[in-house]
Amino acid sequence: ILSHGTVISRDEFLQEIHLLKTVGTYTELHKGDEENIKEAYKRDVDRELNEDELETITFFVNGYEMNNQ
């Protein structure tokens, strides 16, 4: 969580916003299907996903599942 770390640059902040908005959109679009979300985000960034991105996706999926039980 960025608020628990050190000061970040504007570019890093914008990257984090993009990650959160995009993963949120994909979570809704794919109805919480973690593998489909990972594949969609991987296509979006055109590379393998890093640990932070994978963790963020898992957090969104967990939240989606909690809200849709």
Residue frames as a rotation matrix with the C-alpha (Angstrom) as fourth column:
ILE 1
0.590 0.807 0.000 0.00
0.807 -0.590 0.000 0.00
0.000 0.000 -1.000 0.00
LEU 2
-0.002 -0.656 0.755 1.57
0.616 -0.596 -0.516 3.22
0.788 0.464 0.405 -1.15
SER 3
0.563 0.278 0.779 0.40
-0.292 -0.814 0.502 5.26
0.773 -0.510 -0.377 1.83
HIS 4
0.975 -0.211 0.062 2.51
0.026 0.390 0.920 3.05
-0.219 -0.896 0.386 4.10
GLY 5
0.392 -0.874 0.286 5.74
0.920 0.366 -0.140 3.59
0.017 0.318 0.948 2.18
THR 6
-0.446 -0.653 -0.612 8.01
0.561 -0.737 0.378 6.45
-0.697 -0.175 0.695 1.28
VAL 7
0.196 0.441 -0.876 7.30
-0.387 -0.785 -0.483 9.42
-0.901 0.434 0.017 -0.94
ILE 8
-0.077 -0.177 0.981 6.83
0.756 0.631 0.173 8.41
-0.650 0.755 0.085 -4.59
SER 9
-0.919 -0.299 -0.257 7.17
0.045 -0.728 0.684 10.34
-0.391 0.617 0.682 -7.82
ARG 10
-0.158 0.877 -0.453 4.25
-0.760 -0.401 -0.511 11.61
-0.630 0.264 0.730 -9.85
ASP 11
-0.239 0.008 -0.971 4.91
-0.852 0.478 0.214 8.95
0.466 0.878 -0.107 -12.50
GLU 12
-0.944 -0.118 -0.307 4.85
0.033 0.894 -0.447 6.17
0.327 -0.432 -0.841 -9.89
PHE 13
-0.647 0.762 -0.039 1.60
-0.170 -0.194 -0.966 7.58
-0.743 -0.618 0.255 -8.50
LEU 14
-0.030 0.637 -0.770 0.02
-0.962 -0.227 -0.150 7.65
-0.270 0.737 0.620 -11.97
GLN 15
-0.575 -0.234 -0.784 1.13
-0.507 0.854 0.117 4.06
0.642 0.465 -0.610 -12.59
GLU 16
-0.973 0.225 -0.041 -0.50
0.162 0.551 -0.819 2.99
-0.162 -0.804 -0.572 -9.32
ILE 17
-0.307 0.902 -0.304 -3.73
-0.546 -0.428 -0.720 4.77
-0.779 -0.055 0.624 -10.24
HIS 18
-0.155 0.200 -0.967 -3.71
-0.952 0.232 0.200 3.04
0.264 0.952 0.155 -13.64
LEU 19
-0.878 -0.217 -0.427 -3.21
-0.119 0.962 -0.246 -0.34
0.464 -0.165 -0.870 -11.96
LEU 20
-0.826 0.564 -0.003 -6.07
0.111 0.158 -0.981 0.19
-0.553 -0.810 -0.193 -9.50
LYS 21
-0.131 0.814 -0.566 -8.53
-0.748 -0.456 -0.483 1.59
-0.651 0.360 0.668 -12.04
THR 22
-0.263 -0.031 -0.964 -7.75
-0.873 0.434 0.224 -1.04
0.412 0.900 -0.141 -14.66
VAL 23
-0.945 -0.094 -0.315 -7.86
0.032 0.927 -0.373 -3.98
0.327 -0.363 -0.873 -12.26
GLY 24
-0.633 0.774 -0.033 -11.14
-0.145 -0.160 -0.976 -2.66
-0.761 -0.613 0.214 -10.85
THR 25
-0.019 0.600 -0.800 -12.61
-0.956 -0.244 -0.161 -2.46
-0.291 0.762 0.578 -14.33
TYR 26
-0.452 -0.229 -0.862 -11.39
-0.607 0.787 0.109 -5.94
0.653 0.573 -0.495 -15.26
THR 27
-0.987 0.119 0.103 -12.70
-0.012 0.596 -0.803 -7.36
-0.158 -0.794 -0.587 -11.98
GLU 28
-0.201 0.968 -0.147 -16.20
-0.460 -0.226 -0.859 -6.15
-0.865 -0.105 0.491 -12.80
LEU 29
0.028 0.170 -0.985 -15.93
-1.000 0.012 -0.026 -7.12
0.008 0.985 0.170 -16.47
HIS 30
-0.422 -0.312 -0.851 -14.75
-0.419 0.900 -0.122 -10.66
0.804 0.305 -0.511 -15.69
LYS 31
0.557 0.817 0.149 -17.01
-0.481 0.171 0.860 -11.03
0.677 -0.551 0.488 -12.64
GLY 32
0.534 -0.397 0.747 -14.12
-0.806 0.028 0.591 -11.74
-0.255 -0.918 -0.305 -10.26
ASP 33
0.966 -0.234 0.113 -12.52
0.257 0.922 -0.289 -14.50
-0.037 0.308 0.951 -12.37
GLU 34
0.574 -0.783 -0.240 -8.89
-0.185 -0.409 0.894 -14.10
-0.798 -0.469 -0.380 -11.26
GLU 35
-0.203 -0.698 0.686 -7.28
0.583 0.477 0.658 -15.89
-0.786 0.534 0.311 -14.21
ASN 36
0.312 0.390 0.866 -9.23
0.937 -0.279 -0.212 -13.86
0.159 0.877 -0.452 -16.78
ILE 37
0.986 0.006 -0.164 -8.34
0.055 -0.953 0.296 -10.65
-0.155 -0.301 -0.941 -14.95
LYS 38
0.222 -0.975 0.019 -4.65
0.031 0.026 0.999 -11.59
-0.974 -0.222 0.036 -14.94
GLU 39
-0.206 -0.279 0.938 -4.72
0.881 0.365 0.302 -12.38
-0.427 0.888 0.171 -18.66
ALA 40
0.668 0.530 0.522 -6.52
0.703 -0.678 -0.212 -9.14
0.242 0.510 -0.826 -19.50
TYR 41
0.893 -0.369 -0.258 -4.11
-0.169 -0.805 0.568 -7.02
-0.418 -0.463 -0.781 -17.46
LYS 42
0.003 -0.916 0.401 -1.12
0.327 0.380 0.865 -8.90
-0.945 0.129 0.300 -18.89
ARG 43
0.063 0.098 0.993 -2.34
0.998 -0.010 -0.062 -8.02
0.004 0.995 -0.098 -22.40
ASP 44
0.925 0.369 0.088 -2.85
0.364 -0.929 0.068 -4.42
0.107 -0.031 -0.994 -21.30
VAL 45
0.688 -0.712 -0.139 0.73
-0.420 -0.547 0.724 -3.99
-0.592 -0.440 -0.676 -20.02
ASP 46
0.846 -0.286 -0.449 2.28
-0.344 0.350 -0.871 -6.35
0.407 0.892 0.198 -22.63
ARG 47
-0.359 -0.933 -0.027 4.57
-0.597 0.251 -0.762 -8.16
0.718 -0.257 -0.647 -20.18
GLU 48
-0.226 0.213 -0.950 4.53
0.602 0.798 0.036 -10.64
0.766 -0.564 -0.309 -17.32
LEU 49
0.642 0.545 0.540 2.84
-0.106 -0.634 0.766 -9.34
0.759 -0.549 -0.349 -14.19
ASN 50
-0.511 -0.844 0.164 4.93
-0.238 -0.044 -0.970 -8.47
0.826 -0.535 -0.178 -11.15
GLU 51
-0.686 0.173 -0.707 4.25
0.647 0.590 -0.483 -9.47
0.334 -0.789 -0.516 -7.55
ASP 52
-0.852 0.365 -0.376 2.54
-0.042 -0.762 -0.646 -6.17
-0.522 -0.535 0.664 -6.69
GLU 53
-0.535 0.662 -0.525 0.16
-0.820 -0.257 0.512 -6.49
0.204 0.704 0.680 -9.65
LEU 54
-0.462 0.335 -0.821 -0.68
0.066 0.936 0.345 -10.10
0.884 0.105 -0.455 -8.84
GLU 55
-0.797 0.131 -0.589 -1.31
0.602 0.098 -0.793 -9.22
-0.046 -0.986 -0.157 -5.20
THR 56
-0.790 0.515 -0.333 -3.53
-0.454 -0.856 -0.247 -6.29
-0.412 -0.044 0.910 -6.20
ILE 57
-0.445 0.630 -0.637 -5.59
-0.598 0.320 0.735 -8.53
0.666 0.708 0.235 -8.48
THR 58
-0.560 0.196 -0.805 -6.05
0.513 0.845 -0.151 -11.03
0.650 -0.498 -0.574 -5.64
PHE 59
-0.877 0.233 -0.420 -7.22
0.258 -0.508 -0.822 -8.23
-0.405 -0.829 0.385 -3.31
PHE 60
-0.620 0.673 -0.404 -9.79
-0.780 -0.585 0.223 -7.05
-0.086 0.453 0.887 -5.87
VAL 61
-0.410 0.451 -0.793 -11.03
-0.224 0.793 0.567 -10.62
0.884 0.410 -0.224 -6.46
ASN 62
-0.735 0.110 -0.669 -11.40
0.638 0.446 -0.628 -11.16
0.230 -0.888 -0.398 -2.71
GLY 63
-0.821 0.437 -0.369 -13.38
-0.169 -0.802 -0.573 -7.94
-0.546 -0.408 0.732 -2.41
TYR 64
-0.527 0.632 -0.568 -15.55
-0.765 -0.061 0.642 -8.87
0.371 0.772 0.515 -5.37
GLU 65
-0.498 0.301 -0.813 -16.32
0.217 0.951 0.219 -12.26
0.839 -0.067 -0.539 -3.83
MET 66
-0.848 0.171 -0.501 -17.19
0.492 -0.098 -0.865 -10.68
-0.197 -0.980 -0.001 -0.47
ASN 67
-0.685 0.572 -0.450 -19.63
-0.487 -0.820 -0.301 -8.29
-0.541 0.013 0.841 -2.14
ASN 68
-0.232 0.583 -0.778 -21.26
-0.909 0.156 0.388 -10.93
0.347 0.797 0.494 -4.33
GLN 69
-0.990 -0.098 -0.106 -22.03
-0.049 0.920 -0.389 -13.75
0.136 -0.380 -0.915 -1.91
